[in-house]
């Protein structure tokens, strides 16, 4: 582990800064795409729940359970 730290510190400062900035930029973009995916999945689930309720199927969701508990 000490070897890895030593190797990283041997990089020129501007190269190391660029590396970390690039990594953060990539991770932010990945996080944003994950949020979009989760939002899309949520919309699909809500559409299926709505249709099931239109067909007379009672759907128990966590939101409904939480409202009953409060």
N, C-alpha and C positions, 0 to 999 in steps of 0.2 A: 504494500500500500504506500509506503514511503517512496518507493521507486516511481510510482505513478505520479505522485504529487511533484516530485523533483522534475520529472520529464515535462509536466505541464508548465511548471514555472520557468523552464528553459525556453519556452516560446517567447518570441518578441511580444511586448505588451499589446501592440496594435493588432497582432494576429490573434492573440487570446481574446481580446475584446470583440473582435469580429466574429470569432467562433461562438462566443456566448450570445451575442446579439442575434446571430443567425439561428442558433438553437431556440432562443425565445420566440423569434418570429415564426419558426416552423411549428412550435408547440402551440402558440396562440391560434394559428390557422387550423391546426388539427382539432383544438378544443371547439372552435367556432363551427367546424363541420360536424362534430359530434352533437352539439346543441341543435343544429338544423335537423339532424337525423332523428333525435329524440322528439322534436316538435312534430315532425312528419308522422312518426309512429303514434304519437298521442292523438293527432287528428284522425288517423285511420281507426284507432281503437274507439274514439268517440263516435265515429260514423257507424261502426258495427254495433255499438251499444244502443245508439239511437234507433237503428233499424230493428234490432231485437225487441226493444220496448214497443215499437210500432206493431210488431207481430205478436205482442202480448206476453213476451218473456220478461219476467222480472229479473233484472240484473242488479246484483249487489256489488257496489264499488266501495273502495276504501273511503272515498269522500263521504258517501252516504253513511257509512259506519261511524266515521268520526263525528258527523253532525248529530247522530243519535246519542253518542256518548257524552257530548257537551250539553 
